[in-house]
Amino acid sequence: MRSWKFKDYLVLPQTGANYLLRNLHFFGFLAALILLYISIVHQGQGRVREYQALKQDVKEMRSKYLKMRSEAIVNHQQSEITKHLSSLDGTLKGSVPKMIETH
């Protein structure tokens, strides 16, 4: 029985080398498919990160909108308008503002 040395494992037998050379096109095709798959996955992960960032932005904008809307509702109440006008001009002193009609 022959004893195998480490360098014997590094050298392919002739049949293995022939097999690799005959199927070199197939192995190249597999390598191209693997690179294509890696590229698609990378782009997909980028799109997911972008989607999550946009989702967070929408959430922040919605909360800002609701806050501004509630402030606008409070600021447009008659009592708040009266307070604001009385601070600008001391002539009103708690009376209801006059309505200006336009035709």
N, C-alpha and C positions, 0 to 999 in steps of 0.2 A: 504494500500500500504506500502511495506517494504522500509525503508530508507537504502540506501547503504552507507557503511563506506569504507574508503580507503583500509583497509586490505581485504575487500571482493573482490576488483578488483584484488588484487595480487594472490588470490587463484583461480585456474582454476576450473570450474565446472567439475563434473565427466565425462560428455560426451566429453568435450574438452581435458581432460587428456587422455581419451581412444583414441581419434582421433590422438593425438600426438604420443602416444605409438604405435598405429597400423601403422603409416606412418613414423616411425623413420628412417627406411632404406632409404626412399625416401628423407627425409630431409638431411640425411648424404650424399646421392648421389648429391643433389643440392649443399651442402657445398663443396664437392670435385670439382664439376664443376666450382664453383666460384673461388676456389683457383687456379685451372688450368688456368682459364681465366686471373686472375691477374698475374700469372707467365708468360704467353705468352705475355701479353701486356708489362710487364716490360722488357722482352728480346727484344721485338720489338723496344721499345724506346731506349734501349742501342745500338741496331744495327743502328738506325737512327742517333744517336749522332756520332757513329763511322764513318758512311758514310759521314756525314757533315764534320767531321774532315779530312777525307781522301780527300774529294773534295777541301777543303781549301788548303791542302798540295799540291795537284796537281796544283792548281791555282798558288801558290807561286813558285813551281818548274818550271812551264811553263814560268812565268815572268823572273825567273833567267836564264833559257835557252835562251830566246829571247834576253836578255841583253848581255849574253856572246857571242851569235852568232853575234850580231851586232858589238860588240867590236872586235871579231875575224876577221870579214870582214874588218873593218876599219884598224886593225893592220896588215893585210896581203896585204894591198895596197902597191904598189911599193914605193910611196913617204914616207909612214910611215916606211917601212923597211929601206929605205935610211937614214931617220932621226935617226933611232935607231942605225944603223951601224956607222953613222958618230959620234954619241955621244960615241960609244965604241972605235972607231979608227978614228983618225983625217985624215987618208990617203984618204978617199973617197971624202969628201968635195962636196957633191951634185951630184956626177957622178952616173950613173946607175950601180947597182951591176953586176958583171960578172956571167954568167950562168955556172954552173958546170955540165958537161955531164957525165953520168955513163953508161957503157955498160953492 
